[in-house]
């Protein structure tokens, strides 16, 4: 078994993967909930299977990953400006920030990159694809799992487009590039998302998406995605902007890893 396969087996060793994304600062700055990285990482303890962050943040919180049961580390290698609030983009840019070697030296077990479709300038998309291909080759040279996060953006949509046909398109496009894992928007319904899974040929983790209104809505979305064929979930602000991230992380694990009913799990959070 290769190093790549060993690392993938670790990510999915509980059947489905539970990943927490903490890399928002590279695009959105110090969002509420991740202003103090050591604090939020400490609250999550070893509940998630992996944490996603930049190599720079990883160095800040590395003391949390010395134990045998520590979560895996997925390093964000790139950035784009389409989600920021400080100044809306004109044409939009995409830029690699770290190499795979940077990530490995910081302690990463896997790496993730954006594939952003829908910029005003097609040359940006072409450059994005070229860089993804280069980083994919570098990751596989090192035996590191390579994750692609494909997104379709429009200037009038503050996050990313989640229509089933669009999600199917970008997921298949990303599949053809040769990732080991995809991180994809949930399209909002199980039937539509099952089509996304069927037409892709890499394991899919859903993106947590915009903040939901309550914990039951959030946990139900995760359950529906897994039932539709997702190989796991990646969550962000819905977790670390909650009133009790530690308890919610345990609840997510029950839904994703133990197939528990979201209603019952949400009720237990009220106690």
N, C-alpha and C positions, 0 to 999 in steps of 0.2 A: 504494500500500500504506500502511495506517495505521500509526501508532506502535505500536499494540497488536499488529498482525500482525508487525511487524519484531521486536519483543521476543520473541514466541512462536517465530518462526523461529530466533532466536538460541538459545533454550533447547533446541530440538530439531534444531540444525544438524547433529548427528552421527547423526540418525535417531532414536535413543532418548536420553532425558535421564538424567543421573546427578547427583543432588542430595544434598548432605550437610546434615542437620539439626543445628544447634548451638544451638537455642533452648530446650532443656530447662530451663535455669535459671529461666525465668519461672514454671515449674510445680513443678519438683523441686529447685531450688537448685543448688549447685555440685557436680554429679555428677563422679565420677572420670572424667578424660579431658577435661573442659572447664573445669576450675578456672581455667586460665590461657589465655584465648582467643587471645592472640597466638601462643602456642606451638603450639596445635593447628592453627590456620589456616596458620601457616608450614609445618607438616609436610605439609599437604595440597597445598601449592603450587597449580598451576593444573590439576590432574588432573580434578576434578569440573567439570561444566557450570555448576553453581550451588551457592551456599551459602545455607542458610536460618538466619536469626538475627534477633534483635530490633534495631530501630534503635539502641538504646543500645549493644549489642555492636558493631554495625557501625561506630560512631564510634570505638570502641576499636581496631579492627583495620583501619581504612581504609587504612593505608599499604601493605597487601598488595594493593590493588586499583587501583594507579595505572598498571599496564602494560596494553598493548593486549590481551594474551592472558588477562587476569584472568577468573575465573568471574563469572557473573551473581550478583546478590544478591536473595534473596527475603526480604522482611521479615515477621516475625510481628507481627500487630496485636492479638492478644487472648490471654486466658488463662482457665483453669478450674482447679478444685481437686480433680478426681476422681482424679488419679494420685499425689498427694503422699503421702509416708510420715509426715511430721511429725505430722499430725492428719487422720484420716479425715473425710470430709465427712458432714454430716447430710442436707441437702437438695441440696447442690451449688450452686455459683454459676458464672456465666459473665460475663465483663466485657471489653469493648474497652479497650485500654490506649493504643493509638496510632491516629492518623488516617492515611489514605493520604498526605496531605501531609507528615506527620512522616516517613514512610518515604521519600518522594521526596527530601526535604531531606537525609536521611542517606545517600542514594545508591542506594536500592533500584531494581531493575528490574521487580519484581513483588511481590505481597503475598499472604499466606495467612491464612486464618481457620478456626477450628474450627466445626463443626456437631455438637454433642454431644446425642445422643438417649438417653433413659433416666433422666434425673434424677428425683428423688422429687417435684419440684414442676413440673407442666406449664407453669407461668408462666415458668419459667426457659428452657424450650425455645422458648416463644413469643417471649420477649425476644431470645434468640439469633438466631432467624430474622429478626426486625425489624432487628437490628444488621447481620446479614450482607447483607440487601437494601440497607441504607444504604451500607455499605462497598463493595458491588459497584458501585453507581451512582457513587460517588466515584472508584473505581478506573478505571472506564470513561470518566469525564469527563476523566481525565488520560491515558488511553491506556495504562494499566498492566494487565498480565495479573493476573487475580483467581483465586486458588486456594482451593478449599474442601476441608477435611479432615474428612469426616463419620465419626463414631464412635458406636457404640452401647455404652453402659456399664451395668454392674450393680454394685451394692455388693460382691457376693461375688467379682467378677472383678477382679484387680489391674490389668489393662491394659484392653483393649477386647474386645468379643465378636467372634469371627471366623468364626462359622457362616455358611455360604454364603448362606442365606436372609436372614440379618440384614444381611450386607454388601451383598447385592443391594438390599435395601430402602433402606439409608442412602445408597448410591451413586446410586440413581435419584432419591431425594428431593433430594439435593444437585444432581444434574443439572438438575432442574426449576427451580432457583433461577437458573441461568444463569452458571455459572463458566466460565472458559477452560480450566481444568485441575482434575482431582480428585486428591486424595492419599488413597488407600484402603487399608485392611488387606488383606493377602493372605489368602485364605480357607483356604489350606493344600494345595490340589490344583489341577492345571491345568484339569480338566474343570469344577469348580465355579467357578473364577475366570473362565474364559472366558464363563460365563453372566453374571457381574458386568459384564464388559466389553461384552457384547452388549446388555445392557439399560440401559446408561448412554450418554449422548451427549456426553461430554466426554472428552478424553484422560486416561488414568489413570496416575498414578505410584503404585507401591505404597509403603506405609509399611514401614520396616525391621523394625518390631516388636520383641518382647522379645529379649534376648541369646540367640544360638544356642550350641550346645555346641562347635562347631568351624568352621573356615573353609570346609571342603567343604560342610557343611550349609548354611551361610549363602550361599555362592556358588551352590549348586544351587537354593536357594529363589528367588534373583534370576533365574536362568536360566529356571526353570519359569514364573515370573510373566510374563516377557517373551514366552516361547513361547505363553502363554495369551492374549496380546494387550495386555499392559501397554505403555504408551508410554515407560516408563522406571521408575527406582527412586529412592526417597529412603531413605537409610540414616543411622543415628545411632550408638548405643552399640556396635553390632557392629563398627563401624569405629574410632571414637575411643577405645574401651576395649580395643582389640587391642594386642598387643605391638609391632606395627610399623604404625601407621596409614598411613604413606606407601606402603609396599609393598602393603598391602591395597587402598588406593585405586587403585593401578595395576592390581591384579588385577581389581577390580570393573569398571574401564574395559574391560579385555580381554573380560570376559564380556558386558557390556552393549553396548559399542560395536563390538566386533570379533567377536562371536558365538563366542568360543573356548569349549572344553569346560571346565566347572568342575573336573573331576577333574584335568586336565592343569594348569590354572592353580593349583589348590590344591597340587599336587605341586611346582610351581616355587617356591612360597612356603617350602618346607622346605629349599631349597638355600642 
